[in-house]
Each structure stands twice: as structure tokens, then as C-alpha cells.
Amino acid sequence: MPTTRLALFFHPPLRAVEAKSRFRQDDGVETSLYPPVKRFLEKLGFTAKGEICGCDVVALRDGAPPLVVITELKLSFTLELVLQAVDRVAACDEIWLAVRSSTRGRANDTRVRKLCRLLGFGLLGVTKRGRVDILVEPQPWRPRRDPRRRSELVEEHRRRIGDPVRGGGNRAPIMTAYRQQALACAAALTDGPRKVREVKDAVPDAPKILLRNVYGWFVRIERGVYALADAGKAALLRWPQTG
């Protein structure tokens, strides 16, 4: 997008533009957002018109070439609103999403604001009294990387044996690499109590797994000796070990 973005034209007095709508009887429809949004854009030096080539609002600011801003209106933040904006992005310099302000609306969700920043969209909140608040300014945004979280993903992926879990589920326990190793420890104890060093031959992390006993599958018989608890036997029935 060009460097002459709409965000460059904002000034503190215009952070919230007051405008009483003359169409209060239309508060329940998207057209009720049009008058205050139109006034908001015109305060910034744009000429705004409604329903241009399928766009709710198209605003132009004089220049060579002119700065083109498209605003899509919805009473609430929806996927359809985002998809409409994505469809328009190649035709303009700036995209704004305008929604009805609400204390319970999705526009207050920090994830929604992050999404708008990620896509480069601006977000406006329009109150029933006609005030327009800038919730997100339309400027490029790159998420801050999280090295710790990234390394966790890579480590879990590499340590997990095979692909034991079908993606998309969230009810059944996840077969993590740690659970796989704990099951391997349980399988090593099926014939009776064993010393930790014996289990370690098959599972290198056995000392930590047996000591922490996260799932309650093991019973400490004496120092350095563990046996399989009833919960461990049930786990092996649920997730049989082969090989």
C-alpha cells in the first residue's frame, strides 16, 4: 500500500468524532452507521459516497493519484465483514471496518484488534449517539515472535513418535511425546517392579518420568524401584503398546 496512508491524517481532536445521527429510527440496520462514518471521513478531508461498485462507503482524497479509502459497515464484527474487506483490498489504498460500539461486542476482543492489525485494516466503533472512535489504525503490523513457544512446537513435533492424534479434536487426551514415554515406562513394568536404571535402558527420561509420576501410573516400592499402579494398567489397556 502507498506510504500516504489515511492514518497519517489523524489529529488528536479527531480521535473521537461526535455526530448525532438524523436516522435514529434505523439503529438496527447497517445504514444507520453511514451518516456518522461519512462525517468522520469528511472531517479528515475526504469526499465520501455510499454504495459505490458494491462497497458500502468509498472516500476519495484529492491527489495524483487520489487516495482511495473503502469502509465496510456491519452492526457487529463478523467473518463476512472481514471477507468483504479482503475482497476489496486490491482496489484501494486503505480499508476500514466500521461496527456498532458495544460493551459485549467482538470489536472489544483483543484478538479481533490483532487480526485487523495483521491484515492492515482500520477498525471504527460507532456509538448509537453517532460518535466514531478509532479502535485500530490502519498501519502495517508484524506479530512479535515468541522464541520459547516456537521451540516448544519444534521440540514436541520432533519427540512425538509417529502421528498418533488426529488434528481437530479437543475432547480426548492428547498423545504428547511425554505421554508416549510414560506409556513406554508403564509397558516396561508390566512384568513386575523394576529398578529405574533398567527402565532407563528403554526410556532415557525414565528417572524423571517415574519420579514426577504426573499421571499417577507408578508406585514407588523402595528407593530406585517402581511398580505399575492400577491407573497405569488402565492406561495400557486404553493405549496398548506394541514392539
C-alpha positions in Angstrom: 0.0 0.0 0.0 1.2 3.6 -0.6 3.0 5.5 2.2 0.4 8.3 2.2 -2.0 6.3 4.4 -5.1 7.6 6.0 -3.5 7.1 9.4 -1.1 10.0 8.6 -4.0 12.4 8.5 -5.3 11.8 12.1 -5.0 14.5 14.7 -5.9 14.2 18.4 -9.1 16.2 18.2 -10.4 13.7 15.6 -9.7 10.6 17.7 -13.4 10.7 18.6 -15.8 12.5 16.2 -19.2 13.4 17.7 -22.1 13.4 15.3 -25.8 12.9 16.1 -27.4 10.8 13.5 -30.6 12.0 11.9 -31.6 8.4 11.2 -32.0 7.1 14.8 -35.0 5.1 13.6 -32.6 2.9 11.6 -30.3 2.0 14.5 -31.0 -1.7 13.9 -29.6 -1.6 10.3 -26.2 -1.0 8.8 -27.3 2.1 7.0 -27.5 3.8 10.4 -23.7 3.7 10.6 -23.3 5.5 7.3 -24.1 9.2 8.3 -21.6 9.3 11.2 -18.9 7.4 9.2 -19.4 9.7 6.2 -19.0 12.8 8.5 -15.9 11.2 10.1 -14.2 10.8 6.8 -15.2 14.2 5.5 -13.7 15.8 8.7 -10.4 14.2 7.5 -10.7 15.9 4.1 -12.2 13.0 2.1 -15.3 13.1 -0.1 -17.4 10.0 0.9 -20.2 8.4 -1.1 -22.2 5.3 -0.3 -22.7 2.1 -2.3 -20.0 2.5 -5.0 -19.4 -0.7 -7.0 -20.6 -2.9 -4.2 -18.6 -1.1 -1.5 -20.6 0.4 1.5 -18.5 3.6 1.5 -15.9 4.9 -0.9 -14.0 8.0 0.1 -11.5 9.9 -2.1 -8.9 12.5 -1.1 -7.6 14.8 -3.8 -4.1 13.9 -5.1 -2.4 12.4 -8.1 -3.4 9.7 -7.9 -6.2 10.3 -5.4 -6.1 8.4 -2.1 -8.9 5.8 -2.1 -10.4 4.5 1.1 -13.1 1.8 1.4 -15.2 1.3 4.5 -17.4 -1.7 5.1 -20.2 -1.4 7.6 -21.7 -4.1 9.9 -23.6 -3.9 13.1 -21.2 -6.4 14.6 -17.8 -7.8 13.8 -18.2 -10.9 11.7 -16.2 -13.2 9.4 -18.3 -11.9 6.5 -17.2 -8.4 7.2 -13.5 -9.4 7.1 -14.0 -11.4 3.9 -15.7 -8.4 2.3 -12.7 -6.3 3.2 -10.2 -8.8 1.9 -12.1 -8.9 -1.4 -11.8 -5.0 -1.7 -8.2 -4.6 -0.6 -6.6 -4.7 -4.1 -8.9 -1.9 -5.3 -7.9 0.8 -2.7 -5.2 2.3 -0.6 -6.9 1.8 2.8 -9.6 -0.5 4.3 -11.7 0.4 7.3 -14.2 -1.8 9.1 -17.0 0.1 11.0 -19.1 -1.6 13.6 -21.7 -0.6 16.2 -20.0 0.1 19.5 -21.0 -2.4 22.2 -19.5 -3.3 25.6 -20.1 -7.0 24.7 -19.2 -6.8 21.0 -16.3 -8.7 19.4 -14.7 -5.4 18.5 -13.5 -5.2 22.1 -11.8 -8.6 21.8 -8.0 -8.1 21.7 -7.8 -11.0 19.1 -10.1 -9.0 16.8 -7.8 -6.0 17.0 -4.8 -8.1 16.4 -6.4 -9.6 13.4 -7.1 -6.1 12.0 -3.5 -5.1 12.5 -2.3 -8.3 10.9 -4.4 -7.6 7.8 -3.6 -3.8 7.8 -7.3 -2.9 8.3 -8.5 0.0 10.4 -11.4 -0.5 12.8 -14.0 2.0 13.8 -16.6 1.8 16.6 -19.8 3.8 16.1 -22.0 4.6 19.1 -25.8 5.0 18.9 -25.3 8.7 19.5 -23.1 8.9 16.4 -19.7 9.1 17.9 -17.0 7.5 15.9 -14.0 6.0 17.8 -10.8 4.7 16.2 -10.2 1.3 17.7 -7.4 0.3 15.4 -5.4 2.5 13.0 -4.7 1.0 9.5 -1.0 0.5 9.6 1.2 -2.5 8.8 1.8 -4.8 11.8 4.0 -7.8 12.2 3.5 -10.1 15.2 6.3 -10.2 17.7 8.0 -13.6 17.6 7.9 -15.9 20.6 11.1 -18.0 20.5 10.1 -20.1 23.5 6.7 -21.0 22.1 8.4 -21.8 18.7 11.0 -24.1 20.3 8.2 -25.9 22.2 6.4 -26.6 18.9 9.6 -27.9 17.2 10.6 -30.0 20.2 7.2 -31.6 20.7 7.0 -32.3 16.9 10.4 -34.0 16.8 10.0 -36.0 20.0 6.5 -37.4 19.2 6.6 -40.9 17.8 4.6 -41.1 14.6 1.3 -39.2 14.3 -1.0 -40.6 17.0 -3.5 -37.8 17.2 -6.0 -36.7 14.5 -6.0 -32.9 14.2 -9.1 -31.0 15.1 -10.1 -32.9 18.3 -10.2 -31.3 21.7 -12.0 -33.8 24.0 -9.8 -36.9 24.2 -6.4 -36.6 26.0 -3.6 -35.6 23.6 -1.0 -38.2 22.9 2.0 -36.0 23.6 5.6 -37.1 23.4 5.7 -37.1 27.2 2.6 -39.4 27.4 4.2 -41.7 24.9 7.3 -42.0 27.0 5.3 -42.5 30.2 3.4 -45.4 28.4 6.7 -46.9 27.5 7.8 -46.8 31.1 4.4 -48.4 32.1 5.0 -51.2 29.5 8.4 -51.9 30.9 6.8 -52.5 34.4 4.1 -54.9 33.2 6.0 -58.0 34.4 6.5 -56.5 37.9 8.6 -54.0 39.8 11.9 -52.9 38.2 14.8 -50.7 39.0 14.9 -47.2 37.4 18.2 -48.0 35.7 16.6 -51.0 34.0 13.7 -48.9 32.7 16.1 -46.2 31.6 17.6 -48.6 29.1 14.4 -48.4 27.1 13.3 -44.9 28.0 16.2 -42.4 28.6 13.9 -40.0 30.5 12.6 -42.7 32.8 14.1 -41.3 36.0 12.3 -38.0 35.7 9.0 -39.6 34.5 8.9 -42.2 37.3 9.8 -39.6 39.9 7.3 -37.0 38.9 4.5 -39.6 38.2 2.4 -36.9 36.5 -0.4 -39.3 35.6 -0.4 -41.4 38.8 0.6 -44.6 36.9 3.5 -45.7 39.0 4.1 -46.8 42.6 7.4 -46.4 44.4 8.3 -49.6 46.1 11.6 -48.5 47.6 14.4 -46.3 46.6 15.1 -46.6 42.9 12.4 -49.3 42.4 9.0 -48.7 40.9 5.9 -50.8 40.1 2.8 -50.3 37.9 -0.3 -48.8 39.6 -3.9 -49.6 38.7 -4.1 -46.4 36.8 -1.1 -47.4 34.7 -2.6 -50.8 33.9 -5.8 -49.0 32.7 -3.7 -46.7 30.6 -2.0 -49.6 28.9 -5.5 -51.1 28.1 -6.6 -47.8 26.6 -3.3 -47.2 24.7 -1.8 -50.7 24.0 1.9 -50.7 23.4 3.5 -52.8 20.7 7.1 -53.6 19.9 
